[in-house]
Amino acid sequence: MVGVFSITVGSGVVAGVLLDEHFRTLPLLTFVGLVLGFVGGGLAVYRGLALFRGR
């Protein structure tokens, strides 16, 4: 679970940094990528834990 969360957050940040460099909007899109990574990671962990709980 920790790996999935870390990869999701890291991917969001990396994508945000790359987009910031392209559009020269530093740090706006990095922050957006971080937030989206946390949301996606949280959903992935929640769904993974729901499997263990039998839902």
PDBQT receptor file of N, H, CA, C and O in Angstrom, charges set to zero:
ATOM      1  N   MET A   1       0.808  -1.199   0.000  1.00  0.00    +0.000 N 
ATOM      2  CA  MET A   1       0.000   0.000   0.000  1.00  0.00    +0.000 C 
ATOM      3  C   MET A   1       0.855   1.268   0.000  1.00  0.00    +0.000 C 
ATOM      4  O   MET A   1       0.545   2.233  -0.700  1.00  0.00    +0.000 OA
ATOM      5  N   VAL A   2       1.922   1.260   0.782  1.00  0.00    +0.000 N 
ATOM      6  H   VAL A   2       2.174   0.477   1.351  1.00  0.00    +0.000 HD
ATOM      7  CA  VAL A   2       2.781   2.443   0.861  1.00  0.00    +0.000 C 
ATOM      8  C   VAL A   2       3.433   2.698  -0.488  1.00  0.00    +0.000 C 
ATOM      9  O   VAL A   2       3.600   3.848  -0.894  1.00  0.00    +0.000 OA
ATOM     10  N   GLY A   3       3.802   1.625  -1.185  1.00  0.00    +0.000 N 
ATOM     11  H   GLY A   3       3.667   0.690  -0.855  1.00  0.00    +0.000 HD
ATOM     12  CA  GLY A   3       4.428   1.769  -2.498  1.00  0.00    +0.000 C 
ATOM     13  C   GLY A   3       3.493   2.405  -3.513  1.00  0.00    +0.000 C 
ATOM     14  O   GLY A   3       3.896   3.271  -4.290  1.00  0.00    +0.000 OA
ATOM     15  N   VAL A   4       2.242   1.966  -3.498  1.00  0.00    +0.000 N 
ATOM     16  H   VAL A   4       1.914   1.263  -2.867  1.00  0.00    +0.000 HD
ATOM     17  CA  VAL A   4       1.253   2.521  -4.428  1.00  0.00    +0.000 C 
ATOM     18  C   VAL A   4       1.047   4.003  -4.149  1.00  0.00    +0.000 C 
ATOM     19  O   VAL A   4       1.003   4.811  -5.076  1.00  0.00    +0.000 OA
ATOM     20  N   PHE A   5       0.922   4.359  -2.881  1.00  0.00    +0.000 N 
ATOM     21  H   PHE A   5       0.959   3.702  -2.128  1.00  0.00    +0.000 HD
ATOM     22  CA  PHE A   5       0.729   5.759  -2.514  1.00  0.00    +0.000 C 
ATOM     23  C   PHE A   5       1.928   6.600  -2.931  1.00  0.00    +0.000 C 
ATOM     24  O   PHE A   5       1.767   7.685  -3.489  1.00  0.00    +0.000 OA
ATOM     25  N   SER A   6       3.124   6.099  -2.662  1.00  0.00    +0.000 N 
ATOM     26  H   SER A   6       3.254   5.217  -2.209  1.00  0.00    +0.000 HD
ATOM     27  CA  SER A   6       4.347   6.836  -2.991  1.00  0.00    +0.000 C 
ATOM     28  C   SER A   6       4.499   7.040  -4.492  1.00  0.00    +0.000 C 
ATOM     29  O   SER A   6       4.853   8.127  -4.947  1.00  0.00    +0.000 OA
ATOM     30  N   ILE A   7       4.230   5.992  -5.253  1.00  0.00    +0.000 N 
ATOM     31  H   ILE A   7       3.941   5.109  -4.884  1.00  0.00    +0.000 HD
ATOM     32  CA  ILE A   7       4.346   6.095  -6.713  1.00  0.00    +0.000 C 
ATOM     33  C   ILE A   7       3.328   7.078  -7.269  1.00  0.00    +0.000 C 
ATOM     34  O   ILE A   7       3.641   7.860  -8.166  1.00  0.00    +0.000 OA
ATOM     35  N   THR A   8       2.115   7.041  -6.742  1.00  0.00    +0.000 N 
ATOM     36  H   THR A   8       1.860   6.406  -6.012  1.00  0.00    +0.000 HD
ATOM     37  CA  THR A   8       1.071   7.945  -7.228  1.00  0.00    +0.000 C 
ATOM     38  C   THR A   8       1.408   9.405  -6.929  1.00  0.00    +0.000 C 
ATOM     39  O   THR A   8       1.273  10.266  -7.798  1.00  0.00    +0.000 OA
ATOM     40  N   VAL A   9       1.842   9.678  -5.714  1.00  0.00    +0.000 N 
ATOM     41  H   VAL A   9       1.951   8.979  -5.008  1.00  0.00    +0.000 HD
ATOM     42  CA  VAL A   9       2.205  11.052  -5.346  1.00  0.00    +0.000 C 
ATOM     43  C   VAL A   9       3.432  11.501  -6.138  1.00  0.00    +0.000 C 
ATOM     44  O   VAL A   9       3.471  12.616  -6.660  1.00  0.00    +0.000 OA
ATOM     45  N   GLY A  10       4.423  10.631  -6.222  1.00  0.00    +0.000 N 
ATOM     46  H   GLY A  10       4.391   9.726  -5.798  1.00  0.00    +0.000 HD
ATOM     47  CA  GLY A  10       5.633  10.968  -6.977  1.00  0.00    +0.000 C 
ATOM     48  C   GLY A  10       5.351  11.241  -8.434  1.00  0.00    +0.000 C 
ATOM     49  O   GLY A  10       5.922  12.161  -9.021  1.00  0.00    +0.000 OA
ATOM     50  N   SER A  11       4.470  10.445  -9.026  1.00  0.00    +0.000 N 
ATOM     51  H   SER A  11       4.006   9.698  -8.550  1.00  0.00    +0.000 HD
ATOM     52  CA  SER A  11       4.114  10.653 -10.438  1.00  0.00    +0.000 C 
ATOM     53  C   SER A  11       3.425  11.995 -10.638  1.00  0.00    +0.000 C 
ATOM     54  O   SER A  11       3.680  12.692 -11.620  1.00  0.00    +0.000 OA
ATOM     55  N   GLY A  12       2.552  12.352  -9.705  1.00  0.00    +0.000 N 
ATOM     56  H   GLY A  12       2.345  11.786  -8.907  1.00  0.00    +0.000 HD
ATOM     57  CA  GLY A  12       1.876  13.646  -9.802  1.00  0.00    +0.000 C 
ATOM     58  C   GLY A  12       2.848  14.807  -9.714  1.00  0.00    +0.000 C 
ATOM     59  O   GLY A  12       2.730  15.783 -10.455  1.00  0.00    +0.000 OA
ATOM     60  N   VAL A  13       3.808  14.702  -8.808  1.00  0.00    +0.000 N 
ATOM     61  H   VAL A  13       3.905  13.909  -8.207  1.00  0.00    +0.000 HD
ATOM     62  CA  VAL A  13       4.801  15.771  -8.642  1.00  0.00    +0.000 C 
ATOM     63  C   VAL A  13       5.699  15.868  -9.875  1.00  0.00    +0.000 C 
ATOM     64  O   VAL A  13       5.958  16.964 -10.371  1.00  0.00    +0.000 OA
ATOM     65  N   VAL A  14       6.169  14.732 -10.362  1.00  0.00    +0.000 N 
ATOM     66  H   VAL A  14       5.958  13.841  -9.959  1.00  0.00    +0.000 HD
ATOM     67  CA  VAL A  14       7.041  14.740 -11.548  1.00  0.00    +0.000 C 
ATOM     68  C   VAL A  14       6.304  15.317 -12.746  1.00  0.00    +0.000 C 
ATOM     69  O   VAL A  14       6.856  16.133 -13.484  1.00  0.00    +0.000 OA
ATOM     70  N   ALA A  15       5.059  14.898 -12.942  1.00  0.00    +0.000 N 
ATOM     71  H   ALA A  15       4.610  14.236 -12.342  1.00  0.00    +0.000 HD
ATOM     72  CA  ALA A  15       4.272  15.438 -14.053  1.00  0.00    +0.000 C 
ATOM     73  C   ALA A  15       4.085  16.948 -13.893  1.00  0.00    +0.000 C 
ATOM     74  O   ALA A  15       4.174  17.693 -14.868  1.00  0.00    +0.000 OA
ATOM     75  N   GLY A  16       3.825  17.396 -12.666  1.00  0.00    +0.000 N 
ATOM     76  H   GLY A  16       3.752  16.791 -11.873  1.00  0.00    +0.000 HD
ATOM     77  CA  GLY A  16       3.663  18.824 -12.416  1.00  0.00    +0.000 C 
ATOM     78  C   GLY A  16       4.923  19.613 -12.701  1.00  0.00    +0.000 C 
ATOM     79  O   GLY A  16       4.858  20.693 -13.288  1.00  0.00    +0.000 OA
ATOM     80  N   VAL A  17       6.071  19.088 -12.292  1.00  0.00    +0.000 N 
ATOM     81  H   VAL A  17       6.123  18.211 -11.815  1.00  0.00    +0.000 HD
ATOM     82  CA  VAL A  17       7.347  19.769 -12.538  1.00  0.00    +0.000 C 
ATOM     83  C   VAL A  17       7.616  19.869 -14.037  1.00  0.00    +0.000 C 
ATOM     84  O   VAL A  17       8.013  20.921 -14.537  1.00  0.00    +0.000 OA
ATOM     85  N   LEU A  18       7.399  18.769 -14.744  1.00  0.00    +0.000 N 
ATOM     86  H   LEU A  18       7.076  17.914 -14.338  1.00  0.00    +0.000 HD
ATOM     87  CA  LEU A  18       7.629  18.786 -16.195  1.00  0.00    +0.000 C 
ATOM     88  C   LEU A  18       6.703  19.771 -16.905  1.00  0.00    +0.000 C 
ATOM     89  O   LEU A  18       7.127  20.494 -17.807  1.00  0.00    +0.000 OA
ATOM     90  N   LEU A  19       5.444  19.794 -16.494  1.00  0.00    +0.000 N 
ATOM     91  H   LEU A  19       5.100  19.207 -15.761  1.00  0.00    +0.000 HD
ATOM     92  CA  LEU A  19       4.512  20.748 -17.097  1.00  0.00    +0.000 C 
ATOM     93  C   LEU A  19       4.866  22.183 -16.722  1.00  0.00    +0.000 C 
ATOM     94  O   LEU A  19       4.737  23.089 -17.546  1.00  0.00    +0.000 OA
ATOM     95  N   ASP A  20       5.312  22.397 -15.486  1.00  0.00    +0.000 N 
ATOM     96  H   ASP A  20       5.418  21.662 -14.817  1.00  0.00    +0.000 HD
ATOM     97  CA  ASP A  20       5.752  23.737 -15.074  1.00  0.00    +0.000 C 
ATOM     98  C   ASP A  20       6.929  24.218 -15.910  1.00  0.00    +0.000 C 
ATOM     99  O   ASP A  20       6.973  25.377 -16.321  1.00  0.00    +0.000 OA
ATOM    100  N   GLU A  21       7.878  23.330 -16.159  1.00  0.00    +0.000 N 
ATOM    101  H   GLU A  21       7.843  22.388 -15.824  1.00  0.00    +0.000 HD
ATOM    102  CA  GLU A  21       9.026  23.714 -16.984  1.00  0.00    +0.000 C 
ATOM    103  C   GLU A  21       8.588  24.042 -18.411  1.00  0.00    +0.000 C 
ATOM    104  O   GLU A  21       9.108  24.971 -19.029  1.00  0.00    +0.000 OA
ATOM    105  N   HIS A  22       7.639  23.280 -18.924  1.00  0.00    +0.000 N 
ATOM    106  H   HIS A  22       7.216  22.526 -18.422  1.00  0.00    +0.000 HD
ATOM    107  CA  HIS A  22       7.179  23.512 -20.286  1.00  0.00    +0.000 C 
ATOM    108  C   HIS A  22       6.401  24.829 -20.411  1.00  0.00    +0.000 C 
ATOM    109  O   HIS A  22       6.634  25.612 -21.332  1.00  0.00    +0.000 OA
ATOM    110  N   PHE A  23       5.477  25.061 -19.476  1.00  0.00    +0.000 N 
ATOM    111  H   PHE A  23       5.287  24.425 -18.727  1.00  0.00    +0.000 HD
ATOM    112  CA  PHE A  23       4.621  26.246 -19.550  1.00  0.00    +0.000 C 
ATOM    113  C   PHE A  23       5.159  27.426 -18.739  1.00  0.00    +0.000 C 
ATOM    114  O   PHE A  23       4.567  28.506 -18.748  1.00  0.00    +0.000 OA
ATOM    115  N   ARG A  24       6.280  27.226 -18.039  1.00  0.00    +0.000 N 
ATOM    116  H   ARG A  24       6.761  26.349 -18.032  1.00  0.00    +0.000 HD
ATOM    117  CA  ARG A  24       6.906  28.256 -17.203  1.00  0.00    +0.000 C 
ATOM    118  C   ARG A  24       5.926  28.850 -16.187  1.00  0.00    +0.000 C 
ATOM    119  O   ARG A  24       5.761  30.065 -16.089  1.00  0.00    +0.000 OA
ATOM    120  N   THR A  25       5.285  27.952 -15.437  1.00  0.00    +0.000 N 
ATOM    121  H   THR A  25       5.419  26.965 -15.516  1.00  0.00    +0.000 HD
ATOM    122  CA  THR A  25       4.306  28.360 -14.431  1.00  0.00    +0.000 C 
ATOM    123  C   THR A  25       4.718  27.927 -13.027  1.00  0.00    +0.000 C 
ATOM    124  O   THR A  25       3.870  27.811 -12.143  1.00  0.00    +0.000 OA
ATOM    125  N   LEU A  26       6.015  27.687 -12.813  1.00  0.00    +0.000 N 
ATOM    126  H   LEU A  26       6.704  27.782 -13.531  1.00  0.00    +0.000 HD
ATOM    127  CA  LEU A  26       6.516  27.174 -11.540  1.00  0.00    +0.000 C 
ATOM    128  C   LEU A  26       6.010  28.011 -10.377  1.00  0.00    +0.000 C 
ATOM    129  O   LEU A  26       6.102  29.234 -10.479  1.00  0.00    +0.000 OA
ATOM    130  N   PRO A  27       5.509  27.497  -9.332  1.00  0.00    +0.000 N 
ATOM    131  CA  PRO A  27       5.274  26.124  -8.905  1.00  0.00    +0.000 C 
ATOM    132  C   PRO A  27       3.809  25.704  -8.993  1.00  0.00    +0.000 C 
ATOM    133  O   PRO A  27       3.416  24.746  -8.328  1.00  0.00    +0.000 OA
ATOM    134  N   LEU A  28       3.003  26.377  -9.777  1.00  0.00    +0.000 N 
ATOM    135  H   LEU A  28       3.323  27.156 -10.317  1.00  0.00    +0.000 HD
ATOM    136  CA  LEU A  28       1.559  26.137  -9.811  1.00  0.00    +0.000 C 
ATOM    137  C   LEU A  28       1.215  24.686 -10.146  1.00  0.00    +0.000 C 
ATOM    138  O   LEU A  28       0.512  24.028  -9.379  1.00  0.00    +0.000 OA
ATOM    139  N   LEU A  29       1.692  24.189 -11.262  1.00  0.00    +0.000 N 
ATOM    140  H   LEU A  29       2.263  24.723 -11.885  1.00  0.00    +0.000 HD
ATOM    141  CA  LEU A  29       1.326  22.848 -11.691  1.00  0.00    +0.000 C 
ATOM    142  C   LEU A  29       1.982  21.764 -10.841  1.00  0.00    +0.000 C 
ATOM    143  O   LEU A  29       1.465  20.650 -10.756  1.00  0.00    +0.000 OA
ATOM    144  N   THR A  30       3.101  22.072 -10.219  1.00  0.00    +0.000 N 
ATOM    145  H   THR A  30       3.521  22.976 -10.288  1.00  0.00    +0.000 HD
ATOM    146  CA  THR A  30       3.705  21.121  -9.286  1.00  0.00    +0.000 C 
ATOM    147  C   THR A  30       2.777  20.918  -8.095  1.00  0.00    +0.000 C 
ATOM    148  O   THR A  30       2.578  19.791  -7.643  1.00  0.00    +0.000 OA
ATOM    149  N   PHE A  31       2.215  21.997  -7.592  1.00  0.00    +0.000 N 
ATOM    150  H   PHE A  31       2.376  22.913  -7.958  1.00  0.00    +0.000 HD
ATOM    151  CA  PHE A  31       1.266  21.898  -6.480  1.00  0.00    +0.000 C 
ATOM    152  C   PHE A  31       0.011  21.143  -6.893  1.00  0.00    +0.000 C 
ATOM    153  O   PHE A  31      -0.490  20.312  -6.135  1.00  0.00    +0.000 OA
ATOM    154  N   VAL A  32      -0.500  21.424  -8.084  1.00  0.00    +0.000 N 
ATOM    155  H   VAL A  32      -0.093  22.099  -8.700  1.00  0.00    +0.000 HD
ATOM    156  CA  VAL A  32      -1.683  20.714  -8.589  1.00  0.00    +0.000 C 
ATOM    157  C   VAL A  32      -1.383  19.220  -8.720  1.00  0.00    +0.000 C 
ATOM    158  O   VAL A  32      -2.211  18.388  -8.348  1.00  0.00    +0.000 OA
ATOM    159  N   GLY A  33      -0.212  18.877  -9.242  1.00  0.00    +0.000 N 
ATOM    160  H   GLY A  33       0.460  19.552  -9.544  1.00  0.00    +0.000 HD
ATOM    161  CA  GLY A  33       0.187  17.477  -9.355  1.00  0.00    +0.000 C 
ATOM    162  C   GLY A  33       0.307  16.810  -7.998  1.00  0.00    +0.000 C 
ATOM    163  O   GLY A  33      -0.068  15.648  -7.844  1.00  0.00    +0.000 OA
ATOM    164  N   LEU A  34       0.824  17.529  -7.015  1.00  0.00    +0.000 N 
ATOM    165  H   LEU A  34       1.128  18.473  -7.141  1.00  0.00    +0.000 HD
ATOM    166  CA  LEU A  34       0.938  16.998  -5.660  1.00  0.00    +0.000 C 
ATOM    167  C   LEU A  34      -0.443  16.689  -5.084  1.00  0.00    +0.000 C 
ATOM    168  O   LEU A  34      -0.657  15.616  -4.520  1.00  0.00    +0.000 OA
ATOM    169  N   VAL A  35      -1.368  17.619  -5.226  1.00  0.00    +0.000 N 
ATOM    170  H   VAL A  35      -1.194  18.490  -5.685  1.00  0.00    +0.000 HD
ATOM    171  CA  VAL A  35      -2.722  17.423  -4.703  1.00  0.00    +0.000 C 
ATOM    172  C   VAL A  35      -3.404  16.255  -5.414  1.00  0.00    +0.000 C 
ATOM    173  O   VAL A  35      -4.019  15.408  -4.766  1.00  0.00    +0.000 OA
ATOM    174  N   LEU A  36      -3.299  16.207  -6.736  1.00  0.00    +0.000 N 
ATOM    175  H   LEU A  36      -2.799  16.895  -7.263  1.00  0.00    +0.000 HD
ATOM    176  CA  LEU A  36      -3.907  15.100  -7.473  1.00  0.00    +0.000 C 
ATOM    177  C   LEU A  36      -3.256  13.769  -7.110  1.00  0.00    +0.000 C 
ATOM    178  O   LEU A  36      -3.933  12.742  -7.057  1.00  0.00    +0.000 OA
ATOM    179  N   GLY A  37      -1.965  13.780  -6.864  1.00  0.00    +0.000 N 
ATOM    180  H   GLY A  37      -1.415  14.614  -6.907  1.00  0.00    +0.000 HD
ATOM    181  CA  GLY A  37      -1.276  12.570  -6.435  1.00  0.00    +0.000 C 
ATOM    182  C   GLY A  37      -1.768  12.087  -5.082  1.00  0.00    +0.000 C 
ATOM    183  O   GLY A  37      -1.970  10.889  -4.887  1.00  0.00    +0.000 OA
ATOM    184  N   PHE A  38      -1.964  13.009  -4.145  1.00  0.00    +0.000 N 
ATOM    185  H   PHE A  38      -1.800  13.983  -4.304  1.00  0.00    +0.000 HD
ATOM    186  CA  PHE A  38      -2.487  12.627  -2.835  1.00  0.00    +0.000 C 
ATOM    187  C   PHE A  38      -3.900  12.067  -2.951  1.00  0.00    +0.000 C 
ATOM    188  O   PHE A  38      -4.231  11.074  -2.302  1.00  0.00    +0.000 OA
ATOM    189  N   VAL A  39      -4.726  12.691  -3.766  1.00  0.00    +0.000 N 
ATOM    190  H   VAL A  39      -4.457  13.497  -4.293  1.00  0.00    +0.000 HD
ATOM    191  CA  VAL A  39      -6.102  12.211  -3.938  1.00  0.00    +0.000 C 
ATOM    192  C   VAL A  39      -6.100  10.824  -4.578  1.00  0.00    +0.000 C 
ATOM    193  O   VAL A  39      -6.778   9.913  -4.103  1.00  0.00    +0.000 OA
ATOM    194  N   GLY A  40      -5.338  10.670  -5.650  1.00  0.00    +0.000 N 
ATOM    195  H   GLY A  40      -4.787  11.410  -6.036  1.00  0.00    +0.000 HD
ATOM    196  CA  GLY A  40      -5.261   9.372  -6.312  1.00  0.00    +0.000 C 
ATOM    197  C   GLY A  40      -4.659   8.302  -5.426  1.00  0.00    +0.000 C 
ATOM    198  O   GLY A  40      -5.137   7.168  -5.409  1.00  0.00    +0.000 OA
ATOM    199  N   GLY A  41      -3.622   8.648  -4.694  1.00  0.00    +0.000 N 
ATOM    200  H   GLY A  41      -3.234   9.570  -4.708  1.00  0.00    +0.000 HD
ATOM    201  CA  GLY A  41      -2.997   7.699  -3.773  1.00  0.00    +0.000 C 
ATOM    202  C   GLY A  41      -3.933   7.309  -2.644  1.00  0.00    +0.000 C 
ATOM    203  O   GLY A  41      -3.996   6.144  -2.252  1.00  0.00    +0.000 OA
ATOM    204  N   GLY A  42      -4.648   8.274  -2.131  1.00  0.00    +0.000 N 
ATOM    205  H   GLY A  42      -4.597   9.221  -2.449  1.00  0.00    +0.000 HD
ATOM    206  CA  GLY A  42      -5.620   7.985  -1.071  1.00  0.00    +0.000 C 
ATOM    207  C   GLY A  42      -6.717   7.052  -1.547  1.00  0.00    +0.000 C 
ATOM    208  O   GLY A  42      -7.110   6.129  -0.833  1.00  0.00    +0.000 OA
ATOM    209  N   LEU A  43      -7.211   7.292  -2.756  1.00  0.00    +0.000 N 
ATOM    210  H   LEU A  43      -6.892   8.041  -3.336  1.00  0.00    +0.000 HD
ATOM    211  CA  LEU A  43      -8.239   6.408  -3.317  1.00  0.00    +0.000 C 
ATOM    212  C   LEU A  43      -7.705   5.006  -3.550  1.00  0.00    +0.000 C 
ATOM    213  O   LEU A  43      -8.406   4.025  -3.299  1.00  0.00    +0.000 OA
ATOM    214  N   ALA A  44      -6.472   4.899  -4.027  1.00  0.00    +0.000 N 
ATOM    215  H   ALA A  44      -5.902   5.695  -4.231  1.00  0.00    +0.000 HD
ATOM    216  CA  ALA A  44      -5.871   3.582  -4.270  1.00  0.00    +0.000 C 
ATOM    217  C   ALA A  44      -5.703   2.813  -2.965  1.00  0.00    +0.000 C 
ATOM    218  O   ALA A  44      -5.983   1.616  -2.907  1.00  0.00    +0.000 OA
ATOM    219  N   VAL A  45      -5.249   3.495  -1.921  1.00  0.00    +0.000 N 
ATOM    220  H   VAL A  45      -5.021   4.468  -1.968  1.00  0.00    +0.000 HD
ATOM    221  CA  VAL A  45      -5.081   2.835  -0.623  1.00  0.00    +0.000 C 
ATOM    222  C   VAL A  45      -6.445   2.445  -0.058  1.00  0.00    +0.000 C 
ATOM    223  O   VAL A  45      -6.594   1.352   0.488  1.00  0.00    +0.000 OA
ATOM    224  N   TYR A  46      -7.422   3.307  -0.180  1.00  0.00    +0.000 N 
ATOM    225  H   TYR A  46      -7.300   4.195  -0.623  1.00  0.00    +0.000 HD
ATOM    226  CA  TYR A  46      -8.765   3.006   0.317  1.00  0.00    +0.000 C 
ATOM    227  C   TYR A  46      -9.344   1.777  -0.381  1.00  0.00    +0.000 C 
ATOM    228  O   TYR A  46      -9.909   0.894   0.264  1.00  0.00    +0.000 OA
ATOM    229  N   ARG A  47      -9.200   1.730  -1.691  1.00  0.00    +0.000 N 
ATOM    230  H   ARG A  47      -8.741   2.447  -2.215  1.00  0.00    +0.000 HD
ATOM    231  CA  ARG A  47      -9.707   0.573  -2.434  1.00  0.00    +0.000 C 
ATOM    232  C   ARG A  47      -8.946  -0.696  -2.077  1.00  0.00    +0.000 C 
ATOM    233  O   ARG A  47      -9.543  -1.767  -1.976  1.00  0.00    +0.000 OA
ATOM    234  N   GLY A  48      -7.648  -0.590  -1.886  1.00  0.00    +0.000 N 
ATOM    235  H   GLY A  48      -7.163   0.281  -1.967  1.00  0.00    +0.000 HD
ATOM    236  CA  GLY A  48      -6.850  -1.745  -1.493  1.00  0.00    +0.000 C 
ATOM    237  C   GLY A  48      -7.236  -2.267  -0.120  1.00  0.00    +0.000 C 
ATOM    238  O   GLY A  48      -7.320  -3.478   0.090  1.00  0.00    +0.000 OA
ATOM    239  N   LEU A  49      -7.469  -1.364   0.807  1.00  0.00    +0.000 N 
ATOM    240  H   LEU A  49      -7.400  -0.380   0.637  1.00  0.00    +0.000 HD
ATOM    241  CA  LEU A  49      -7.871  -1.781   2.151  1.00  0.00    +0.000 C 
ATOM    242  C   LEU A  49      -9.283  -2.340   2.157  1.00  0.00    +0.000 C 
ATOM    243  O   LEU A  49      -9.594  -3.217   2.963  1.00  0.00    +0.000 OA
ATOM    244  N   ALA A  50     -10.142  -1.850   1.273  1.00  0.00    +0.000 N 
ATOM    245  H   ALA A  50      -9.890  -1.138   0.619  1.00  0.00    +0.000 HD
ATOM    246  CA  ALA A  50     -11.514  -2.375   1.185  1.00  0.00    +0.000 C 
ATOM    247  C   ALA A  50     -11.487  -3.852   0.768  1.00  0.00    +0.000 C 
ATOM    248  O   ALA A  50     -12.367  -4.610   1.176  1.00  0.00    +0.000 OA
ATOM    249  N   LEU A  51     -10.519  -4.270  -0.018  1.00  0.00    +0.000 N 
ATOM    250  H   LEU A  51      -9.805  -3.654  -0.350  1.00  0.00    +0.000 HD
ATOM    251  CA  LEU A  51     -10.407  -5.672  -0.391  1.00  0.00    +0.000 C 
ATOM    252  C   LEU A  51     -10.126  -6.538   0.829  1.00  0.00    +0.000 C 
ATOM    253  O   LEU A  51     -10.654  -7.644   0.943  1.00  0.00    +0.000 OA
ATOM    254  N   PHE A  52      -9.294  -6.035   1.745  1.00  0.00    +0.000 N 
ATOM    255  H   PHE A  52      -8.866  -5.137   1.652  1.00  0.00    +0.000 HD
ATOM    256  CA  PHE A  52      -8.968  -6.791   2.949  1.00  0.00    +0.000 C 
ATOM    257  C   PHE A  52     -10.132  -6.841   3.929  1.00  0.00    +0.000 C 
ATOM    258  O   PHE A  52     -10.242  -7.768   4.731  1.00  0.00    +0.000 OA
ATOM    259  N   ARG A  53     -10.986  -5.851   3.859  1.00  0.00    +0.000 N 
ATOM    260  H   ARG A  53     -10.897  -5.098   3.207  1.00  0.00    +0.000 HD
ATOM    261  CA  ARG A  53     -12.135  -5.800   4.767  1.00  0.00    +0.000 C 
ATOM    262  C   ARG A  53     -13.312  -6.599   4.239  1.00  0.00    +0.000 C 
ATOM    263  O   ARG A  53     -14.302  -6.789   4.945  1.00  0.00    +0.000 OA
ATOM    264  N   GLY A  54     -13.209  -7.075   2.983  1.00  0.00    +0.000 N 
ATOM    265  H   GLY A  54     -12.404  -6.920   2.410  1.00  0.00    +0.000 HD
ATOM    266  CA  GLY A  54     -14.270  -7.902   2.433  1.00  0.00    +0.000 C 
ATOM    267  C   GLY A  54     -15.396  -7.141   1.761  1.00  0.00    +0.000 C 
ATOM    268  O   GLY A  54     -16.518  -7.638   1.664  1.00  0.00    +0.000 OA
ATOM    269  N   ARG A  55     -15.102  -5.954   1.304  1.00  0.00    +0.000 N 
ATOM    270  H   ARG A  55     -14.190  -5.550   1.382  1.00  0.00    +0.000 HD
ATOM    271  CA  ARG A  55     -16.166  -5.180   0.623  1.00  0.00    +0.000 C 
ATOM    272  C   ARG A  55     -16.002  -5.266  -0.859  1.00  0.00    +0.000 C 
ATOM    273  O   ARG A  55     -16.793  -4.686  -1.602  1.00  0.00    +0.000 OA
TER     274      ARG A  55
